[in-house]
């Protein structure tokens, strides 16, 4: 027993040490350029600042200052946060009752259902994106879109919600089911025997006991939606280079026109050659992910992430 405990401690030390090194090194690269948060266009034109990445570059990137001042970043962040909140709300409203049903009721072919949802978690986002393209561009859903005069693919809403929902729902469902599995069903049975209705027993007994797991699942679903890349890129594409006429007045009003999913924006900036800008956007996602895991640890849901 002591040998297993020692081996587990060694593994945790190596893992957390490596993860900490990656995070701190990324933080160092970011903070070493924090002075460029306040770079002006005049300083760039007169080359009063030095790019630590490439001193011979003709067009200098502002690194952190690029996304701090660029409306594209704030529009993309606004788009991503709002969309992921909608995605998480849908996933929670559907996933929590589904997880409870899977945990409490005997369902035929239960093993097949579990394999299906577990497969979604490990499936590449690009596969999800391709499947969504085929699903919405052929068959009944394609005819429905023609009747509605609207295309789900390559759209901000609801395209991005659909693309981020699949994996977000699967991951959240896994956490929510685990939370309900950890609650002994006999507690509900005792409450029912004392006169409580099924709903009241669920609301007053099961939910409080599974609260930390449910919150962890919500955070996991939101974080997974926030980090989605391949499915959104394949199913929706990018929007920064599209003309303003392609966006509705409402989209412009809420400042989501010519914006991209943040993870897609990272890829787009790297493709455009703006490595520094892309790294700064990536660091924002690192901070969001780290804060999400910290919150789950604080609420006592550590076992759902590590």
N, C-alpha and C positions, 0 to 999 in steps of 0.2 A: 504493500500500500504506500509506504513512504517513497519507494522508488518511482511509482506512478506519479505521485504528487510532485516529486522533484523534477521528473521529466516534463510535467505539465507547466511547472513554474519556469523551467528553462525555455520552453517553447513560447510561453507568454512574454518572457523577457526579450527574446529575439524578435518576435513579431512586433511588439509595441516599440521596441528600439528602432526597428527598420521603418515602421510607420511614422514614428516621431521624427526620424531623420529626414524623411521625404517632406513632411509638413514644415519642419523648421527651415530646411534648405529652400523650399518654395517661399516661405515667409521672408527669408533673407534676401532672395532675389527681388522680391516685391518691395520690401522696406528700403533696400539700398537705392531704389529709384523713387522713393516717396517724394523727393524734392521736385520731381517732374509733374507732380499733381498740380503745381501752380505755374507751369510753363506757359508763356504767352506766345502768340503767333509771331510777334516781333523777335523774340528770342530764337525761334526756330529759323526765321528768315536770315538773321544775322549770324546764326550758328554760335550763339553765346553759350550754348550748352553742349555737352559732349554725350554722345550716345555710347553707353558702355557695351552695347551689343555690336555695333559696326560703325566705326568712326568715319569710314569712307562712303557711307551711304549718302546718296544725293538727296533723297527725300527722307528726312529724319522722322521717325515715329515718336509720339509723345509718351509712349508707354502708359503709365498710370494716368497721366493727364489726358490721354486720348479718350478713355472711356469716362473719366470724371466730367469732362466738358462736352462730350459728344452726345447730342440728343438721341442718336441711334442706340446707345447703351441704355439710357433711361426708358426709351420706348420698348426696347427688347426686354428689360427687366420687368417693366409694367405688364407687358404681354405675358411673360412667363409666369409671374406671380398670380395674376388674375386667372389665367387658364388652368394652372395647377390647383388653385383653390377650388375651381369648378370641378375639375377632375376628381379631386379628393372628396368633395361633397358627394358626387355621384357614386364613387367607389364605396364610400362609407354607408350611404343610404341603402345600397344594394348588397354590399359585402357583409356588413355586420349581421343582418337577419339571415343571410345565406350561411355564414359561418356558424351561427347558432343552430340552424337546422341540420347542418352537416355534423355538428358535434353531438346533438341530442337525439336525432332520429336515425333509425336504420333505413338506409337508402339502398335499393338494389344496385349492384355493380359499384359499390362504394369505392373499392380499390381503383377502378377505372377512372372515377371522378377525381380522386386524389392524384393519380398519375397525370391526368390531363392538366390540372392546375399547377402541379409541380413542374411539369414540362414547360409551361409558359414562363416560369420564373427563370429557367436556365436557357431559354431560347433567345438567340440573338435578336436585337431590335430590328435589324435589317430584314430578317425573315418575317417579323410581324408587319413591317411596312409593306413588303411585297404582297403578303396575304391580304392586307387591307386594300391595296390597289386592285388586286384581282376581284375581291369581294364586292367592291363598290363600283367597278367599271364593267361588270358583266352580270347577267341574270336579273332577278327581281329587283335588287337594290338599284341597278342601273336604270331600269324602267321607272322606278319610283322617283329617282332624281330627275329624269326627263319630264315626268308629270309635274314635279314641283318647280322645275326650271332652275334648279340649284345643284351645284356639284360639291360633294363632301371632300373629295380629294383636292389637294392644292388650295385649301381655304384656311383662313385663320380660325373661324368658328363655323361649324363645329369640328373641322378637320383636325386641329391640334388637340382638341379634347379627346377625340376618338383615338388618335395615335398614341397619346400618353396614358390613356385609360387602361389599356389591355394589361400591361405589365404592372402598372400601379395597383390595379384591382387584384391581380394574382398575388402580389407580395403582401398587400394588406389582408387579403383573405386568409393567407397562411398564418399571419400573426393573430388575427381575430379568432380563428378556429383553435389555435394553441391556447389562447386566453380562456376560452370557454371550456376546453378540455381539462384545464387545470382546476376548474370549479367542480366540486363533487355534486353530481345531480341529486344526491340525497338531501342536500340543503333545500332545494326547491320542493322536493317531495314532502319534507317536514312542514314547510310553509303552506303547501297546498292542503295538508292534513289539518292544519290549524284554521282553515277557512279562507285563505288567500286565493284569489283568482290566479290563473296562469300568468296574466299580464302583470299583476301586482307582485307575484313571486319573482318574476323575471326582473322587474324594475327595482325591487327593494332588496333582493338577495343576490341574484346572479350578476347584475350590472355592477354593483359596488365591489364585489369580489374580483371581477374581471376588469375593473376600471383601468389599471395600469397597462394591461395588455391591449385593451381597446385603444387607449391613447397612443401607445407605441405603434399599433397598426396604422393609425391615422397619420402619424408622423412619417412612418416608413412609406406609406402610400404617397404622401406629398413629396417626400424627398426623392422617391423613385421617379415620380412624374417630372420633378424639376431636373433630374439628371438625364432624362431620356434624350437620345440623340438620333440614332439610326432610324427608328420608326417615324419620327417627326420629319426627318430629312427626306426619307423615301416617299412618305405619304403626302407631305405638305410642301416640301421644297424650301426655298428661301424667298424673301420678300423685299429685301433692301433695295435691289436694283429695279424693282417694278416702278412704273410711273405712278404719280399720285392719283391719276384718273382711275386706276384699278381698285382704289379703296373707297369705301362708302363714306358718307359724311359723318356717320356715327363712329366709325373706326378712327377717323381723323380727330373727332371731338374727344375721344378717350385716349388719344395719343398712342395708338397702336399701329399706325400706318408706317410702311417701309421699315418694319421691325422684324427681328427673327427671334426664335427660341434661343435662350442664352447659350446653351451647349452647341447649337447650330451656328451661332454667331462666332464662337471660338473657332470652329472649323473654317468658317467663311473668312475670318481675318487671317488665319494661317495660309489659306489658299491665295488670298490677295497679297501675301508677302508681309503682312503686318504681324510679325511674330510676337513683338512686345505687347501689342494690343490684345492678341489672342491669349497670351499668358496671363495678362491682367484679368481678363474675363474668366479664365480658368480658375484663377485664385479666388475669385468671388464665389464660384461654385464650391471650391474646397472649404471655404469659411462657412457657407450655408450648410454643407454636409456635416462638418465638424460640430457646429452649433446644434444641429438636429440630434446627433448622437449624444451630445452632452445633456440635452433636455431629457432624452429617454433614460439616461443613467440617473438623472436627478429625480425622476418620478418613480424610480424603482423598477424600470422595465429593462434592466441591463441584459437579462437573459435572452431578450428577443433580438439583440444585435450582436452580442458576443458573450 
